[in-house]
Amino acid sequence: MRRLSVDQSVTVTLDEESQSIPCRVHEVQGAVSRLAYRGEIPPRLVGRLVTGSAGYVLFDEFGAAVGLRVAVRARPPYLDVALIDGIAVAERREGDRVMLVTRARIVRPAADGSDPVDAWTYTINVSERGVLLRDHPELGDESFLLELMFGSDPRPITAQVQVARRVQDAVGVSFESISAEDATRLRGYLAGVKLQRASTERVPAAELTRL
């Protein structure tokens, strides 16, 4: 996987955004780099950068454009980016699983036509394409609505899902349909988790004991 170098000129682009952010590499520590952005960050991007977002760092290498897949978060006056992989810009990897435990609500029609079944379980890992859930008696084989809760955000990410596989004590579901807004929010949450974990890993153990 390629690595950035200090003082290198790069451009940051976020998923589903046409505006880009010109930057200079300020610091590199393993898979995490700190970028100094040039000028003002476009206002529409500020909110996504505060919580974390997936995107690309773009630069020229031997006359060819290179894009590194990254998770990006604002650390004023810098941007922290964590390398996810070194794929080309045209290729999107949406299946990367993130080990993450969060509440998940199962909503499905009742067999007798009465009020919908409403039950809660927890995620084991989450990706942009589906979720591995802790097994629950209400997880049948039919399609159902799944709501994912993240942190203190009261708005769930909602998707219509279908059971894809079963393993011991767990059920994997794939997204059949999810709104563009919720897909973007999910991508941002996962990018933020990856960046936070990568940032923690780069802190020396001696520093962690003092936190």
MIPATI-489298 format. One record per atom (N, C-alpha, C): residue in three letters; z negated, y, x negated. Coordinates in steps of 0.2 Angstrom, whole numbers, padded with zeros to 4 digits, always signed. Atoms other than C-alpha are relative to their C-alpha. Layout:
REM residues N
ALAZYX
...
//
This chain:
REM residues 211
MET+0000-0006-0004
MET+0000+0000+0000
MET+0000+0006-0004
ARG+0000-0006+0003
ARG+0004+0017-0006
ARG-0006+0004+0000
ARG+0006-0005-0001
ARG-0010+0030-0010
ARG+0003+0007-0002
LEU-0002-0007+0001
LEU-0009+0049-0010
LEU-0003+0002-0006
SER+0003-0003+0006
SER-0013+0059-0025
SER-0002+0007+0001
VAL+0002-0007+0000
VAL-0022+0075-0028
VAL+0005+0005-0001
ASP-0005-0005+0000
ASP-0012+0091-0025
ASP+0007-0002+0003
GLN-0006+0001-0003
GLN+0002+0082-0017
GLN+0001+0003+0007
SER-0002-0003-0006
SER+0011+0091-0003
SER+0002-0005+0006
VAL-0002+0005-0005
VAL+0011+0081+0014
VAL+0000+0004+0006
THR-0001-0003-0006
THR+0014+0084+0032
THR-0004-0005+0005
VAL+0004+0005-0005
VAL+0002+0076+0046
VAL+0003+0001+0007
THR-0002+0000-0007
THR+0009+0072+0063
THR-0004-0005+0004
LEU+0003+0004-0004
LEU+0000+0065+0077
LEU+0004-0004+0005
ASP-0004+0003-0004
ASP+0006+0052+0089
ASP+0002+0004+0007
GLU-0002-0003-0006
GLU+0016+0059+0104
GLU+0000+0008-0001
GLU+0000-0008+0000
GLU+0016+0077+0097
GLU+0005+0002-0005
SER-0006-0002+0004
SER+0031+0086+0090
SER-0002+0005-0005
GLN+0002-0004+0005
GLN+0021+0099+0080
GLN-0004-0004-0005
SER+0002+0003+0006
SER+0016+0095+0063
SER-0005+0005-0004
ILE+0005-0004+0003
ILE+0002+0101+0051
ILE+0002-0001-0008
PRO-0001+0000+0007
PRO+0007+0105+0033
PRO-0006+0000-0004
CYS+0007+0001+0004
CYS-0007+0100+0020
CYS+0002-0001-0007
ARG+0000+0002+0007
ARG-0011+0098+0002
ARG-0006-0005-0001
VAL+0005+0005+0001
VAL-0021+0083-0004
VAL-0005+0003-0004
HIS+0006-0003+0003
HIS-0038+0089-0009
HIS-0004-0005-0004
GLU+0004+0005+0003
GLU-0047+0073-0013
GLU+0002-0007+0002
VAL-0001+0007-0002
VAL-0044+0054-0013
VAL-0005-0004-0003
GLN+0005+0005+0001
GLN-0057+0041-0012
GLN+0002-0007+0003
GLY-0002+0007-0003
GLY-0050+0023-0009
GLY+0006+0002+0005
ALA-0005+0000-0006
ALA-0041+0022+0008
ALA-0001+0007+0004
VAL+0001-0006-0003
VAL-0048+0039+0013
VAL+0002+0006-0004
SER-0002-0006+0004
SER-0041+0056+0008
SER-0002+0006+0004
ARG+0002-0007-0003
ARG-0046+0074+0012
ARG+0005+0004-0002
LEU-0006-0005+0001
LEU-0032+0086+0015
LEU-0002+0007+0002
ALA+0001-0007-0002
ALA-0033+0105+0015
ALA+0006+0002+0004
TYR-0005-0002-0004
TYR-0022+0111+0029
TYR+0002+0007-0002
ARG-0002-0006+0002
ARG-0011+0126+0026
ARG+0001+0004+0006
GLY+0000-0004-0006
GLY-0013+0140+0039
GLY-0004-0002+0006
GLU+0004+0002-0006
GLU-0019+0137+0057
GLU+0002-0006+0003
ILE-0002+0006-0004
ILE-0019+0121+0066
ILE+0002+0002+0007
PRO-0002-0002-0007
PRO-0009+0122+0082
PRO-0006-0001+0005
PRO+0006+0001-0005
PRO-0022+0125+0096
PRO+0000-0007+0004
ARG+0000+0006-0004
ARG-0016+0110+0106
ARG-0002-0006-0003
LEU+0002+0006+0004
LEU-0020+0098+0092
LEU-0007+0000-0002
VAL+0007+0000+0002
VAL-0038+0104+0089
VAL-0004-0005+0003
GLY+0005+0005-0004
GLY-0046+0094+0103
GLY+0001-0007-0003
ARG-0002+0007+0002
ARG-0037+0078+0097
ARG-0003-0001-0007
LEU+0002+0001+0007
LEU-0042+0081+0079
LEU-0008+0000+0000
VAL+0008+0000+0000
VAL-0061+0084+0083
VAL-0002-0007+0002
THR+0002+0007-0002
THR-0062+0066+0091
THR+0003-0005-0004
GLY-0003+0005+0004
GLY-0050+0058+0080
GLY+0006-0002+0003
SER-0006+0002-0003
SER-0032+0053+0082
SER+0004-0004-0005
ALA-0004+0004+0004
ALA-0019+0041+0076
ALA+0006+0004-0002
GLY-0006-0004+0002
GLY-0004+0048+0067
GLY+0003-0003-0007
TYR-0003+0002+0006
TYR+0006+0048+0051
TYR-0001+0006-0005
VAL+0000-0005+0005
VAL+0005+0057+0034
VAL+0007-0001-0003
LEU-0007+0000+0003
LEU+0023+0061+0028
LEU+0001+0003-0006
PHE-0002-0003+0006
PHE+0030+0065+0011
PHE+0006-0003-0003
ASP-0006+0002+0003
ASP+0045+0063+0000
ASP-0002-0004-0006
GLU+0001+0004+0006
GLU+0045+0050-0013
GLU+0007-0003-0003
PHE-0006+0001+0003
PHE+0060+0049-0025
PHE+0006+0001+0005
GLY-0006-0002-0005
GLY+0071+0058-0012
GLY+0000-0003+0007
ALA+0000+0003-0006
ALA+0066+0047+0002
ALA-0006+0002+0004
ALA+0006-0002-0004
ALA+0054+0051+0017
ALA-0004-0006+0001
VAL+0004+0005+0000
VAL+0039+0040+0017
VAL-0006+0002+0005
GLY+0006-0002-0005
GLY+0026+0039+0032
GLY-0005-0006-0001
LEU+0006+0005+0000
LEU+0009+0031+0030
LEU-0004+0001+0007
ARG+0004+0000-0006
ARG+0000+0026+0046
ARG-0007+0001-0002
VAL+0007-0003+0001
VAL-0017+0035+0047
VAL-0004+0001+0006
ALA+0005-0003-0005
ALA-0032+0039+0057
ALA-0002+0007-0002
VAL+0001-0007+0002
VAL-0035+0058+0057
VAL-0006+0003+0004
ARG+0006-0004-0003
ARG-0051+0068+0060
ARG-0001+0007-0003
ALA+0001-0006+0002
ALA-0055+0086+0058
ALA-0007+0001-0003
ARG+0007-0001+0003
ARG-0069+0090+0045
ARG+0001+0007-0003
PRO-0002-0006+0002
PRO-0066+0109+0044
PRO-0004+0002-0007
PRO-0007-0002+0000
PRO-0059+0116+0033
PRO+0005-0005-0002
TYR-0005+0006+0003
TYR-0051+0099+0029
TYR+0001-0004+0006
LEU-0002+0005-0004
LEU-0043+0085+0038
LEU-0002-0007-0004
ASP+0001+0007+0004
ASP-0050+0067+0033
ASP+0005-0005+0003
VAL-0005+0005-0003
VAL-0036+0054+0035
VAL-0002-0007-0004
ALA+0001+0007+0002
ALA-0039+0035+0033
ALA+0006-0004+0001
LEU-0006+0004+0000
LEU-0025+0024+0028
LEU-0001-0007+0005
ILE+0001+0006-0004
ILE-0022+0010+0041
ILE+0005-0005-0003
ASP-0005+0004+0004
ASP-0006+0003+0033
ASP+0005+0004-0003
GLY-0005-0004+0003
GLY+0009+0008+0024
GLY+0007-0001+0003
ILE-0007+0001-0003
ILE+0023+0005+0036
ILE+0004+0006+0001
ALA-0005-0006-0001
ALA+0038+0016+0039
ALA-0001+0003+0007
VAL+0002-0004-0007
VAL+0037+0029+0053
VAL+0003-0003+0006
ALA-0004+0003-0006
ALA+0050+0020+0064
ALA-0004-0006+0003
GLU+0004+0006-0002
GLU+0038+0005+0065
GLU-0007+0002+0002
ARG+0007-0001-0002
ARG+0023+0006+0076
ARG-0004-0006+0001
ARG+0004+0006-0001
ARG+0009-0007+0075
ARG-0006+0002+0005
GLU+0005-0001-0005
GLU-0001-0006+0091
GLU-0005-0005+0001
GLY+0004+0006-0002
GLY-0009-0023+0090
GLY-0007-0001-0005
ASP+0006+0000+0004
ASP-0023-0019+0077
ASP-0006+0000+0004
ARG+0006+0000-0003
ARG-0039-0025+0083
ARG-0006+0003-0003
VAL+0006-0003+0003
VAL-0055-0015+0081
VAL-0006-0004+0003
MET+0006+0003-0002
MET-0072-0024+0082
MET-0004+0005+0003
LEU+0004-0005-0004
LEU-0081-0014+0095
LEU-0003-0002+0006
VAL+0004+0002-0006
VAL-0094-0017+0108
VAL-0001+0006+0004
THR+0001-0005-0005
THR-0093-0006+0123
THR+0000-0003+0007
ARG+0001+0003-0007
ARG-0096-0008+0142
ARG+0007+0000+0003
ALA-0007+0000-0003
ALA-0081-0014+0152
ALA-0002-0003+0008
ARG+0001+0002-0007
ARG-0081-0015+0171
ARG+0006-0004+0003
ILE-0005+0004-0004
ILE-0071-0028+0181
ILE+0000+0002+0007
VAL-0001-0002-0007
VAL-0064-0023+0197
VAL+0006-0004+0003
ARG-0005+0005-0002
ARG-0054-0036+0207
ARG-0001-0001+0008
PRO+0001+0001-0007
PRO-0050-0039+0226
PRO-0004-0006+0001
ALA+0004+0006-0003
ALA-0062-0051+0235
ALA+0005-0005+0003
ALA-0004+0005-0003
ALA-0055-0067+0240
ALA+0000+0000+0008
ASP+0000-0001-0007
ASP-0060-0064+0258
ASP+0002+0006+0003
GLY-0002-0006-0002
GLY-0053-0047+0259
GLY-0005+0005+0001
SER+0006-0005-0001
SER-0070-0038+0259
SER+0000+0005-0006
ASP+0000-0005+0005
ASP-0075-0025+0247
ASP+0001-0003-0007
PRO-0002+0003+0007
PRO-0068-0027+0229
PRO-0006-0002-0004
VAL+0005+0003+0004
VAL-0078-0037+0217
VAL-0001+0005-0006
ASP+0001-0005+0005
ASP-0087-0025+0204
ASP-0005-0004-0005
ALA+0005+0003+0005
ALA-0095-0033+0188
ALA+0001+0003-0006
TRP+0000-0003+0006
TRP-0099-0028+0171
TRP-0001-0005-0006
THR+0001+0004+0006
THR-0097-0036+0154
THR+0001+0005-0006
TYR-0001-0004+0006
TYR-0094-0030+0136
TYR+0006-0002-0004
THR-0005+0001+0004
THR-0080-0029+0124
THR-0002-0004-0007
ILE+0001+0002+0006
ILE-0079-0039+0108
ILE+0004+0003-0005
ASN-0004-0004+0004
ASN-0064-0031+0100
ASN+0005+0003+0005
VAL-0005-0003-0004
VAL-0051-0019+0107
VAL+0006+0002-0004
SER-0006-0002+0003
SER-0033-0015+0103
SER+0004+0005+0005
GLU-0004-0004-0004
GLU-0020-0004+0110
GLU+0004-0004+0005
ARG-0004+0005-0005
ARG-0012-0019+0119
ARG-0005-0004+0004
GLY+0005+0004-0003
GLY-0028-0028+0125
GLY-0007+0000-0002
VAL+0007+0000+0002
VAL-0046-0032+0124
VAL-0002-0008+0000
LEU+0004+0006+0000
LEU-0057-0047+0120
LEU-0007+0001+0003
LEU+0006-0001-0004
LEU-0071-0048+0133
LEU-0005-0006-0001
ARG+0005+0005-0001
ARG-0087-0057+0133
ARG+0001-0004+0007
ASP-0001+0004-0006
ASP-0085-0071+0146
ASP-0005+0002+0006
HIS+0004-0002-0006
HIS-0091-0067+0164
HIS+0003-0005+0006
PRO-0003+0004-0006
PRO-0090-0078+0180
PRO+0005+0003+0004
GLU-0005-0003-0004
GLU-0079-0065+0188
GLU+0006+0001-0004
LEU-0006-0001+0003
LEU-0066-0066+0175
LEU+0004-0007+0002
GLY-0005+0005-0002
GLY-0053-0077+0184
GLY+0006+0000-0004
ASP-0007+0000+0003
ASP-0035-0080+0180
ASP+0005+0005+0003
GLU-0004-0005-0004
GLU-0028-0067+0192
GLU+0000+0007-0004
SER+0000-0007+0003
SER-0023-0049+0187
SER-0006+0004+0003
PHE+0005-0004-0003
PHE-0037-0036+0189
PHE+0000+0006-0004
LEU+0001-0007+0003
LEU-0042-0018+0185
LEU-0006-0001-0005
LEU+0005-0001+0005
LEU-0052-0015+0169
LEU-0002+0007-0002
GLU+0002-0006+0002
GLU-0062+0000+0165
GLU-0004+0000-0006
LEU+0004+0000+0007
LEU-0068+0004+0147
LEU-0004+0006+0000
MET+0004-0006+0001
MET-0082+0016+0144
MET-0001+0001-0008
PHE+0001-0002+0007
PHE-0083+0025+0127
PHE-0005+0005-0001
GLY+0005-0005+0002
GLY-0099+0034+0121
GLY-0002+0003+0007
SER+0003-0003-0006
SER-0105+0047+0133
SER+0006+0003+0005
ASP-0005-0003-0004
ASP-0088+0051+0140
ASP+0000-0004+0007
PRO+0001+0003-0006
PRO-0090+0048+0159
PRO+0007-0002+0003
ARG-0006+0002-0003
ARG-0071+0045+0162
ARG+0002-0006-0004
PRO-0002+0006+0003
PRO-0066+0027+0159
PRO+0007+0000-0001
ILE-0007+0002+0001
ILE-0050+0021+0152
ILE+0002-0006+0004
THR-0002+0005-0005
THR-0042+0011+0166
THR+0007-0003-0001
ALA-0006+0003+0001
ALA-0029-0002+0164
ALA+0000-0006+0005
GLN-0001+0006-0004
GLN-0022-0016+0175
GLN+0001-0006-0006
VAL-0001+0005+0006
VAL-0024-0032+0164
VAL+0001-0007+0003
GLN-0001+0007-0001
GLN-0020-0050+0164
GLN-0003-0005-0005
VAL+0003+0005+0005
VAL-0030-0065+0156
VAL+0006-0003-0004
ALA-0005+0003+0004
ALA-0020-0070+0141
ALA-0002-0006-0004
ARG+0002+0006+0004
ARG-0031-0083+0132
ARG-0008+0000+0002
ARG+0008+0002+0000
ARG-0049-0091+0133
ARG-0002-0003-0006
VAL+0004+0003+0005
VAL-0060-0095+0119
VAL-0007-0001+0002
GLN+0007+0002-0002
GLN-0078-0101+0118
GLN-0004+0007+0001
ASP+0004-0006-0002
ASP-0088-0087+0127
ASP+0003+0006+0000
ALA-0004-0006+0000
ALA-0074-0075+0127
ALA+0007-0001+0004
VAL-0007+0000-0004
VAL-0058-0070+0137
VAL+0004+0006-0003
GLY-0004-0005+0002
GLY-0044-0061+0130
GLY+0005+0003+0006
VAL-0004-0003-0005
VAL-0034-0049+0142
VAL+0005+0004-0003
SER-0005-0004+0002
SER-0018-0040+0139
SER+0001+0005+0005
PHE-0002-0006-0005
PHE-0013-0023+0147
PHE+0007-0001+0003
GLU-0007+0001-0004
GLU+0000-0025+0161
GLU+0002+0007+0001
SER-0002-0007-0001
SER+0000-0006+0164
SER-0006+0004-0001
ILE+0005-0005+0002
ILE-0010+0009+0158
ILE+0004+0007+0000
SER-0004-0006-0001
SER-0006+0027+0161
SER+0001+0003-0007
ALA-0001-0003+0007
ALA+0001+0038+0146
ALA-0006+0003-0002
GLU+0006-0004+0002
GLU-0015+0049+0146
GLU-0005-0005-0002
ASP+0006+0004+0002
ASP-0027+0034+0145
ASP+0002-0004-0006
ALA-0002+0004+0006
ALA-0016+0025+0132
ALA-0001+0005-0006
THR+0001-0004+0006
THR-0017+0041+0121
THR-0007+0001-0001
ARG+0008-0001+0001
ARG-0036+0043+0124
ARG-0002-0007-0004
LEU+0002+0006+0003
LEU-0038+0024+0119
LEU+0002+0000-0007
ARG-0003-0001+0007
ARG-0027+0027+0103
ARG-0005+0004-0004
GLY+0004-0005+0003
GLY-0038+0042+0099
GLY-0007-0003-0002
TYR+0006+0003+0001
TYR-0054+0032+0101
TYR+0000-0005-0005
LEU+0000+0005+0005
LEU-0049+0018+0091
LEU+0001+0003-0007
ALA-0001-0004+0006
ALA-0042+0030+0077
ALA-0007+0003-0003
GLY+0006-0003+0002
GLY-0059+0039+0077
GLY-0005-0006-0003
VAL+0005+0006+0003
VAL-0069+0022+0075
VAL+0002-0002-0007
LYS-0002+0002+0006
LYS-0058+0017+0061
LYS-0001+0005-0006
LEU+0001-0005+0005
LEU-0059+0033+0052
LEU-0008+0001-0002
GLN+0007-0001+0001
GLN-0078+0034+0054
GLN-0003-0006-0004
ARG+0002+0006+0004
ARG-0080+0016+0047
ARG+0003+0001-0007
ALA-0003-0001+0007
ALA-0068+0020+0032
ALA-0004+0005-0003
SER+0004-0005+0003
SER-0078+0036+0029
SER-0007-0002-0002
THR+0007+0002+0002
THR-0095+0027+0029
THR+0001-0005-0006
GLU-0001+0005+0006
GLU-0088+0013+0017
GLU+0001+0004-0007
ARG-0002-0003+0007
ARG-0083+0026+0004
ARG-0007+0004-0003
VAL+0006-0003+0003
VAL-0101+0033+0003
VAL-0004-0005-0004
PRO+0004+0005+0004
PRO-0111+0025-0011
PRO-0006-0002+0003
ALA+0006+0003-0003
ALA-0125+0014-0007
ALA-0006+0004-0001
ALA+0006-0004+0001
ALA-0138+0025-0015
ALA+0000+0007+0004
GLU+0000-0006-0005
GLU-0132+0040-0004
GLU-0002-0002+0007
LEU+0001+0003-0007
LEU-0133+0029+0012
LEU-0008-0001+0001
THR+0007+0000-0001
THR-0152+0026+0008
THR-0003+0006+0001
ARG+0003-0006-0001
ARG-0155+0044+0008
ARG+0002+0004+0007
LEU-0002-0003-0006
LEU-0147+0047+0025
LEU-0005-0001+0005
//
